[in-house]
Amino acid sequence: MVSTRLRNGLAVVAIGVGLFATLGESSTSDHNATNNAPNANAGTGASSDGEGGGESSASTPVPIGTAKTVAKGWDLKVNSANLDADAALAAVNQFNTPQPGTKFVLINVSLTNNSDKPASPLTNVKMSMLPSSGVAVDSTSCMVSAPDMLDPMAQMQPGATATGNVCFQMKPEDIATSLFLAEPQFTMDKVEDQVFFAIT
């Protein structure tokens, strides 16, 4: 009887080990199939889950006038850039003067909410300028009233597009070689999710 119980116990263990190995192989195969599958969004500036990244890079930025997915459910397009916007801001308010050693830059963008719920750009998309130094300049660097300003707090319905200027304050020597950088406001992979846009 003892040997029968022992055989039955070993049989259960063997079945369990075999089942575990089969599941492990299946999981590995599924993982490899997923990793080796072609990205359906390759070349669109979006990864398979709809977030930013794709083929955009600092050396191959998205051209002006081309829209790319920059966060889940959000597309962005750089329409134009005013790289010497001091006069444009002064025309709005005479007290709009840049900090010493800096100049104002206006980037005109269009943001589209392609998600299925109302939301604001502020909670979904982070926008900045990236000079060659690699240290990003946030849009909070320009806390002034700019012409045709994009309202980052405006609630946008699904399918809605908002167009407006995003203002930055930058060192003059950094402006010409800078890129516009957009990414999800919250991301687990900044390298994968960054989208670089040309401004010239």
Contacts in CASP RR format, 6 or more apart in sequence:
PFRMAT RR
TARGET T0000
AUTHOR 0000-0000-0000
METHOD contacts of the structure
MODEL  1
MVSTRLRNGLAVVAIGVGLFATLGESSTSDHNATNNAPNANAGTGASSDG
EGGGESSASTPVPIGTAKTVAKGWDLKVNSANLDADAALAAVNQFNTPQP
GTKFVLINVSLTNNSDKPASPLTNVKMSMLPSSGVAVDSTSCMVSAPDML
DPMAQMQPGATATGNVCFQMKPEDIATSLFLAEPQFTMDKVEDQVFFAIT
39 47 0 8 1.000
39 48 0 8 1.000
39 54 0 8 1.000
40 48 0 8 1.000
41 47 0 8 1.000
41 48 0 8 1.000
41 50 0 8 1.000
41 54 0 8 1.000
41 69 0 8 1.000
42 54 0 8 1.000
42 55 0 8 1.000
43 54 0 8 1.000
43 55 0 8 1.000
44 54 0 8 1.000
44 68 0 8 1.000
44 69 0 8 1.000
45 52 0 8 1.000
45 53 0 8 1.000
45 54 0 8 1.000
45 55 0 8 1.000
45 56 0 8 1.000
45 62 0 8 1.000
45 68 0 8 1.000
45 69 0 8 1.000
45 195 0 8 1.000
46 52 0 8 1.000
46 53 0 8 1.000
46 54 0 8 1.000
46 68 0 8 1.000
46 69 0 8 1.000
47 53 0 8 1.000
47 54 0 8 1.000
47 192 0 8 1.000
47 193 0 8 1.000
49 72 0 8 1.000
50 69 0 8 1.000
50 72 0 8 1.000
50 73 0 8 1.000
51 69 0 8 1.000
51 70 0 8 1.000
51 71 0 8 1.000
51 72 0 8 1.000
51 184 0 8 1.000
51 187 0 8 1.000
51 192 0 8 1.000
51 193 0 8 1.000
52 68 0 8 1.000
52 69 0 8 1.000
52 70 0 8 1.000
52 71 0 8 1.000
52 183 0 8 1.000
52 184 0 8 1.000
52 192 0 8 1.000
52 193 0 8 1.000
52 194 0 8 1.000
52 195 0 8 1.000
53 192 0 8 1.000
53 193 0 8 1.000
53 194 0 8 1.000
53 195 0 8 1.000
54 192 0 8 1.000
54 195 0 8 1.000
56 62 0 8 1.000
56 68 0 8 1.000
56 194 0 8 1.000
56 195 0 8 1.000
56 196 0 8 1.000
56 197 0 8 1.000
57 196 0 8 1.000
58 130 0 8 1.000
58 179 0 8 1.000
58 196 0 8 1.000
60 196 0 8 1.000
61 179 0 8 1.000
61 180 0 8 1.000
61 196 0 8 1.000
61 197 0 8 1.000
61 198 0 8 1.000
62 68 0 8 1.000
62 78 0 8 1.000
62 195 0 8 1.000
62 196 0 8 1.000
62 197 0 8 1.000
62 198 0 8 1.000
63 198 0 8 1.000
64 78 0 8 1.000
64 79 0 8 1.000
64 80 0 8 1.000
64 81 0 8 1.000
64 197 0 8 1.000
64 198 0 8 1.000
64 199 0 8 1.000
64 200 0 8 1.000
65 77 0 8 1.000
65 78 0 8 1.000
65 79 0 8 1.000
66 77 0 8 1.000
67 75 0 8 1.000
67 76 0 8 1.000
67 77 0 8 1.000
67 110 0 8 1.000
67 112 0 8 1.000
68 75 0 8 1.000
68 76 0 8 1.000
68 77 0 8 1.000
68 182 0 8 1.000
68 195 0 8 1.000
68 197 0 8 1.000
69 75 0 8 1.000
69 114 0 8 1.000
69 195 0 8 1.000
70 76 0 8 1.000
70 125 0 8 1.000
70 182 0 8 1.000
70 183 0 8 1.000
70 184 0 8 1.000
70 195 0 8 1.000
71 124 0 8 1.000
71 125 0 8 1.000
71 182 0 8 1.000
71 183 0 8 1.000
71 184 0 8 1.000
71 185 0 8 1.000
71 193 0 8 1.000
72 115 0 8 1.000
72 124 0 8 1.000
72 184 0 8 1.000
73 113 0 8 1.000
73 114 0 8 1.000
73 115 0 8 1.000
73 124 0 8 1.000
74 111 0 8 1.000
74 112 0 8 1.000
74 113 0 8 1.000
74 114 0 8 1.000
74 115 0 8 1.000
74 121 0 8 1.000
74 124 0 8 1.000
74 125 0 8 1.000
75 111 0 8 1.000
75 112 0 8 1.000
75 114 0 8 1.000
76 109 0 8 1.000
76 110 0 8 1.000
76 111 0 8 1.000
76 112 0 8 1.000
76 125 0 8 1.000
76 127 0 8 1.000
76 182 0 8 1.000
76 195 0 8 1.000
76 197 0 8 1.000
77 109 0 8 1.000
77 110 0 8 1.000
78 107 0 8 1.000
78 108 0 8 1.000
78 109 0 8 1.000
78 180 0 8 1.000
78 197 0 8 1.000
78 198 0 8 1.000
78 199 0 8 1.000
79 108 0 8 1.000
79 109 0 8 1.000
79 110 0 8 1.000
79 163 0 8 1.000
80 107 0 8 1.000
80 108 0 8 1.000
81 105 0 8 1.000
81 106 0 8 1.000
81 107 0 8 1.000
81 108 0 8 1.000
81 180 0 8 1.000
81 199 0 8 1.000
81 200 0 8 1.000
82 88 0 8 1.000
82 105 0 8 1.000
82 106 0 8 1.000
82 107 0 8 1.000
82 108 0 8 1.000
82 165 0 8 1.000
83 105 0 8 1.000
83 175 0 8 1.000
83 176 0 8 1.000
83 199 0 8 1.000
83 200 0 8 1.000
84 103 0 8 1.000
84 104 0 8 1.000
84 105 0 8 1.000
85 103 0 8 1.000
85 104 0 8 1.000
85 105 0 8 1.000
85 106 0 8 1.000
85 146 0 8 1.000
85 167 0 8 1.000
86 97 0 8 1.000
86 98 0 8 1.000
86 103 0 8 1.000
86 104 0 8 1.000
88 104 0 8 1.000
88 106 0 8 1.000
88 146 0 8 1.000
88 147 0 8 1.000
89 96 0 8 1.000
89 104 0 8 1.000
89 106 0 8 1.000
89 144 0 8 1.000
89 145 0 8 1.000
89 146 0 8 1.000
89 147 0 8 1.000
89 167 0 8 1.000
90 96 0 8 1.000
90 97 0 8 1.000
91 147 0 8 1.000
92 145 0 8 1.000
92 146 0 8 1.000
92 147 0 8 1.000
93 144 0 8 1.000
93 145 0 8 1.000
96 104 0 8 1.000
96 144 0 8 1.000
96 145 0 8 1.000
96 146 0 8 1.000
98 104 0 8 1.000
98 169 0 8 1.000
99 169 0 8 1.000
101 171 0 8 1.000
101 172 0 8 1.000
102 169 0 8 1.000
102 170 0 8 1.000
102 171 0 8 1.000
102 172 0 8 1.000
103 169 0 8 1.000
103 170 0 8 1.000
103 171 0 8 1.000
103 172 0 8 1.000
103 175 0 8 1.000
104 142 0 8 1.000
104 144 0 8 1.000
104 146 0 8 1.000
104 167 0 8 1.000
104 168 0 8 1.000
104 169 0 8 1.000
105 129 0 8 1.000
105 167 0 8 1.000
105 168 0 8 1.000
105 169 0 8 1.000
105 170 0 8 1.000
105 175 0 8 1.000
105 178 0 8 1.000
106 146 0 8 1.000
106 147 0 8 1.000
106 165 0 8 1.000
106 166 0 8 1.000
106 167 0 8 1.000
106 168 0 8 1.000
107 127 0 8 1.000
107 129 0 8 1.000
107 165 0 8 1.000
107 166 0 8 1.000
107 168 0 8 1.000
107 180 0 8 1.000
107 199 0 8 1.000
108 148 0 8 1.000
108 163 0 8 1.000
108 164 0 8 1.000
108 165 0 8 1.000
108 166 0 8 1.000
109 127 0 8 1.000
109 150 0 8 1.000
109 163 0 8 1.000
109 164 0 8 1.000
109 165 0 8 1.000
109 166 0 8 1.000
109 180 0 8 1.000
110 161 0 8 1.000
110 162 0 8 1.000
110 163 0 8 1.000
110 164 0 8 1.000
111 121 0 8 1.000
111 125 0 8 1.000
111 150 0 8 1.000
111 156 0 8 1.000
111 161 0 8 1.000
111 162 0 8 1.000
111 163 0 8 1.000
112 159 0 8 1.000
112 160 0 8 1.000
112 161 0 8 1.000
113 119 0 8 1.000
113 156 0 8 1.000
113 157 0 8 1.000
113 158 0 8 1.000
113 159 0 8 1.000
113 160 0 8 1.000
113 161 0 8 1.000
114 158 0 8 1.000
114 159 0 8 1.000
115 158 0 8 1.000
116 158 0 8 1.000
117 158 0 8 1.000
118 155 0 8 1.000
118 156 0 8 1.000
118 157 0 8 1.000
118 158 0 8 1.000
119 155 0 8 1.000
119 156 0 8 1.000
120 152 0 8 1.000
120 153 0 8 1.000
120 154 0 8 1.000
120 155 0 8 1.000
120 156 0 8 1.000
121 150 0 8 1.000
121 152 0 8 1.000
121 153 0 8 1.000
121 154 0 8 1.000
121 156 0 8 1.000
121 162 0 8 1.000
122 152 0 8 1.000
122 153 0 8 1.000
122 185 0 8 1.000
123 185 0 8 1.000
124 184 0 8 1.000
124 185 0 8 1.000
125 182 0 8 1.000
125 183 0 8 1.000
125 184 0 8 1.000
125 185 0 8 1.000
126 182 0 8 1.000
126 183 0 8 1.000
126 184 0 8 1.000
126 185 0 8 1.000
127 139 0 8 1.000
127 166 0 8 1.000
127 180 0 8 1.000
127 181 0 8 1.000
127 182 0 8 1.000
128 136 0 8 1.000
128 137 0 8 1.000
128 138 0 8 1.000
128 139 0 8 1.000
128 168 0 8 1.000
128 180 0 8 1.000
128 181 0 8 1.000
129 136 0 8 1.000
129 137 0 8 1.000
129 168 0 8 1.000
129 170 0 8 1.000
129 178 0 8 1.000
129 179 0 8 1.000
129 180 0 8 1.000
129 181 0 8 1.000
130 136 0 8 1.000
130 137 0 8 1.000
130 178 0 8 1.000
130 179 0 8 1.000
130 180 0 8 1.000
130 181 0 8 1.000
130 196 0 8 1.000
131 137 0 8 1.000
131 170 0 8 1.000
131 171 0 8 1.000
131 174 0 8 1.000
131 175 0 8 1.000
131 177 0 8 1.000
131 178 0 8 1.000
132 174 0 8 1.000
132 177 0 8 1.000
132 178 0 8 1.000
133 174 0 8 1.000
136 181 0 8 1.000
137 168 0 8 1.000
137 169 0 8 1.000
137 170 0 8 1.000
137 174 0 8 1.000
137 178 0 8 1.000
139 152 0 8 1.000
139 166 0 8 1.000
139 167 0 8 1.000
139 168 0 8 1.000
141 168 0 8 1.000
141 169 0 8 1.000
141 170 0 8 1.000
142 167 0 8 1.000
142 168 0 8 1.000
142 169 0 8 1.000
144 167 0 8 1.000
146 165 0 8 1.000
146 167 0 8 1.000
147 165 0 8 1.000
148 164 0 8 1.000
148 165 0 8 1.000
149 164 0 8 1.000
149 165 0 8 1.000
149 166 0 8 1.000
149 167 0 8 1.000
150 162 0 8 1.000
150 163 0 8 1.000
150 164 0 8 1.000
150 165 0 8 1.000
150 166 0 8 1.000
151 162 0 8 1.000
154 162 0 8 1.000
156 162 0 8 1.000
170 178 0 8 1.000
176 200 0 8 1.000
178 199 0 8 1.000
179 196 0 8 1.000
179 197 0 8 1.000
179 198 0 8 1.000
179 199 0 8 1.000
180 196 0 8 1.000
180 197 0 8 1.000
180 198 0 8 1.000
180 199 0 8 1.000
181 194 0 8 1.000
181 195 0 8 1.000
181 196 0 8 1.000
181 197 0 8 1.000
182 194 0 8 1.000
182 195 0 8 1.000
182 197 0 8 1.000
183 190 0 8 1.000
183 193 0 8 1.000
183 194 0 8 1.000
183 195 0 8 1.000
184 193 0 8 1.000
187 193 0 8 1.000
END
